[in-house]
Amino acid sequence: MKKILLLAGILSLFGIKTAEAQQIAQFSQYMFNGIYINPAYAGYKDVFYGHMVYRKQWVGINGSPQTTMLSVDGSLAKGSNIGFVYTNDQIGAIYTNSFMVDYAYRFKVSESGRLSFGLSAGMVHHGLNRAKLSEEQNDQLAADAKNVWKPGFDAGLYFDTKNFYAGFSIVGIVGNKTDQNSFNVIRTDANYFLTVGGIIPLNEKLKLLPSTLLKTDLKNPLTFDLNALLMINDKFSVGGSYRTGVLWFTDVEDNTRQRDALSLIAEIYVTDRIRVGMAYDFDLNKVTTGTNGSFEISLGYYLTKNKQKRVTPRDF
């Protein structure tokens, strides 16, 4: 299995002919901090906020994908907002580091409605850690793969009211196309994200938090998430998510392209400033049946005091 994961990673990351595109890492807890998929989210909470999330895919399999993201964002003066996001993505000996700076301009469009335009720019580093390869694995394919730096640019829109939010973003606007006769050029394609969600008050103690996310690069299957969390006393949320893939094409077997999964998700405010989230995904597609699923943990901290007097979508 380790060799399969290594080969799959090299094929997809270093631009072999059979690779369609590099896929951007996706978290099950994205609804808790949208800055990872949309630069227009920067400063959304109206305070400076730090957040960390770690995801381990296919728990128990050596060399399986793992991703760590760190972010800090907050509001500046006169509608300006800023954010900083660092990402480390690994699969076996292959790694990707990205360093992005986000800027968002937000303004009111109604009494409670706000619209934000966001841009993100930075650098992305793709590489191979040969120290993690065995002598057998460190063959000509790995030897030909070179570390690559490339620019990163993202853009997005975000709208919110007291009980509703919606966002659209393009991540990876600038991509480097593959040289079909070389392993040395990273191939990336833009990923498009659409998010919609909000709050439905049930009574004084309970709130329903539904949301959805659509993601595609227009070449691989569209990923579709349906999420529902129940918030209790504005302190604790628990619920789940269902993710599936919708095929755009028929040149491969369905069971190699489907991304069906069920997720259990929970988050708790430990204090007024500290929040902890967890998620566990159960893979349903045939390719990963038999693995131990995927695990996530997140930690958020309000660097400045939260001014919200009641829970709104801006707390997510």
Protein Blocks (a to p, Z undefined) as FASTA:
>chain_A
ZZmmmmmmmmmmnopaklnbdcddddfklmmomklmomklgoklopacdddddddehehi
ahiacddddddddddeehiacddddddddehjbccddddddddddddfbfklccdddddd
ddddddddfklpcfklmmmklmmpccddddddddddddddfkbccddddehkbacdddfk
bckbccddddddddddddddfblmbccddddddddehlaccdddddddddehhlaccddd
ddddddfbfkbcfklmgccdcdddddddfblmbccdddddddfbfklgoiabjadddddd
dfbacfbfbdcfklZZ
